[in-house]
Amino acid sequence: MQLFRLLISVVTIIFFSVGCTQTPSSPATKGESRKNKDDEMAVLSKIKNKNELISALIKLATSNYLETNGFGQMRDFSIDTDAKSFAFSVNLKGESVPLRVAVPKYEIVKEGAKVFFVAKNIATDREWLNAVAVKYLKEKKIEIAPKYSMFMLLAL
């Protein structure tokens, strides 16, 4: 649930440049991080549409968050705001195989002043994680912080 909350929050944070301005504290990762950021900026310069832009920004901010906190690295992220779906893969620290997650259908639901993210379906390449996702995330409303909810409604 934390990873999905992170992704939801990152979508909103990227436009406020919070996730993109932090730098890793470890000197050994500064060079690698700079190269990764340069690579990401090259990707950003080739963006053709809204989904590619949102995907690239989420990947950049999430990867920065994961690396800075020692969790791993975002390999890829793609979103289709028209189909209301997204998928990503991450290299998690200590894991030899990347984790792949797909949310083939999501909704952003507004109830009064509150905005919620709802995953209509979730699939991963880990059987145990699929069971956890179905039990704790599928069709569950995850509230989006009020300061980000307007952006979520506009962007997604």
C-alpha positions in Angstrom: 0.0 0.0 0.0 2.9 2.3 0.7 4.3 2.0 -2.8 0.9 2.9 -4.3 0.5 5.8 -2.0 4.0 6.9 -3.0 3.2 6.7 -6.7 0.0 8.7 -6.2 1.8 11.3 -4.2 4.7 11.5 -6.7 2.3 12.3 -9.5 1.4 15.5 -7.6 4.8 16.3 -6.2 6.6 16.3 -9.5 4.9 19.5 -10.6 6.1 21.2 -7.4 9.7 20.0 -8.1 10.0 18.4 -4.6 11.1 15.0 -5.8 13.3 16.3 -8.5 15.5 18.6 -6.4 16.7 16.3 -3.7 20.2 14.8 -4.0 21.4 11.6 -2.5 23.5 12.1 0.6 26.1 9.4 -0.3 29.1 10.7 -2.2 29.4 7.3 -4.0 26.0 7.7 -5.5 26.3 11.4 -6.5 28.1 10.6 -9.7 25.7 7.8 -10.6 22.8 10.0 -9.7 24.0 12.9 -11.8 24.4 10.5 -14.8 20.9 9.1 -14.2 19.5 12.7 -14.0 21.3 13.7 -17.2 19.9 10.6 -18.9 16.4 11.4 -17.7 16.7 15.0 -18.9 17.6 13.7 -22.3 14.5 11.6 -22.3 12.4 14.6 -21.1 13.6 16.5 -24.2 12.1 13.9 -26.5 8.5 13.9 -25.0 5.7 13.8 -27.6 2.5 13.8 -25.5 1.0 14.2 -22.1 1.3 10.5 -21.1 5.0 10.4 -22.0 5.6 13.6 -20.0 3.7 12.4 -16.9 5.4 9.0 -17.2 8.9 10.5 -17.5 8.4 12.9 -14.6 7.0 10.2 -12.3 9.9 7.9 -13.2 12.4 10.7 -12.5 10.8 11.7 -9.2 10.1 8.1 -8.0 13.6 6.9 -8.9 15.1 9.8 -7.1 13.0 9.0 -4.0 13.8 5.3 -4.1 17.6 5.9 -4.6 17.8 8.7 -2.0 16.2 6.4 0.6 18.1 3.3 -0.3 15.1 1.3 -1.6 16.3 0.7 -5.1 15.7 2.3 -8.5 12.7 2.8 -10.8 13.4 1.0 -14.1 10.4 2.2 -16.1 7.0 3.8 -15.6 4.2 4.3 -18.2 0.8 5.8 -17.8 -2.2 6.0 -20.1 -4.5 8.7 -18.7 -7.2 8.0 -21.3 -7.3 4.3 -20.5 -6.8 5.0 -16.8 -3.9 2.5 -16.5 -0.3 2.5 -15.5 2.6 0.0 -15.2 6.1 0.2 -13.7 9.1 -2.0 -12.8 11.5 -1.4 -10.0 14.9 -2.8 -9.0 14.4 -3.2 -5.2 17.5 -3.3 -3.1 18.4 -6.9 -2.2 16.2 -8.4 -5.0 17.9 -10.0 -8.0 14.8 -9.7 -10.3 13.0 -6.5 -10.9 9.4 -6.2 -9.6 6.8 -5.5 -12.3 3.4 -4.0 -11.4 0.5 -3.2 -13.6 -2.7 -1.3 -12.7 -4.8 -1.9 -15.9 -7.6 0.2 -14.5 -7.8 2.9 -11.9 -10.2 5.7 -11.0 -9.8 9.1 -9.4 -13.0 9.6 -7.3 -14.2 12.8 -5.8 -16.5 12.7 -2.8 -17.3 16.1 -1.4 -14.0 17.8 -0.8 -12.0 14.6 -0.7 -10.3 12.9 -3.7 -9.5 9.2 -3.7 -7.4 6.8 -5.9 -9.0 3.5 -6.6 -7.2 0.6 -8.2 -9.8 -1.4 -10.1 -7.3 -4.2 -10.7 -3.6 -4.9 -9.8 -1.2 -7.4 -11.2 2.4 -8.1 -10.3 4.9 -10.7 -11.2 5.0 -12.0 -7.6 2.2 -14.4 -6.6 2.3 -13.5 -2.9 2.1 -9.7 -3.8 -0.9 -10.3 -6.0 -2.7 -11.8 -3.0 -1.7 -8.8 -0.8 -2.8 -6.4 -3.6 -6.2 -8.0 -4.0 -6.8 -8.1 -0.3 -5.6 -4.6 0.7 -5.6 -2.5 -2.4 -8.1 -3.6 -5.1 -11.2 -1.5 -5.1 -10.0 0.3 -1.9 -10.2 4.0 -1.7 -6.8 5.6 -1.0 -7.3 9.3 0.0 -5.1 11.8 -1.8 -3.8 14.6 0.3 -6.0 17.7 -0.1 -3.0 19.8 -1.3 -2.5 17.5 -4.3 -6.1 16.5 -5.1 -6.8 19.4 -7.5 -3.8 18.5 -9.5 -4.8 14.9 -9.6 -8.2 15.8 -11.0 -6.7 18.0 -13.7 -3.7 15.8 -14.7 -5.3 12.3 -14.5 
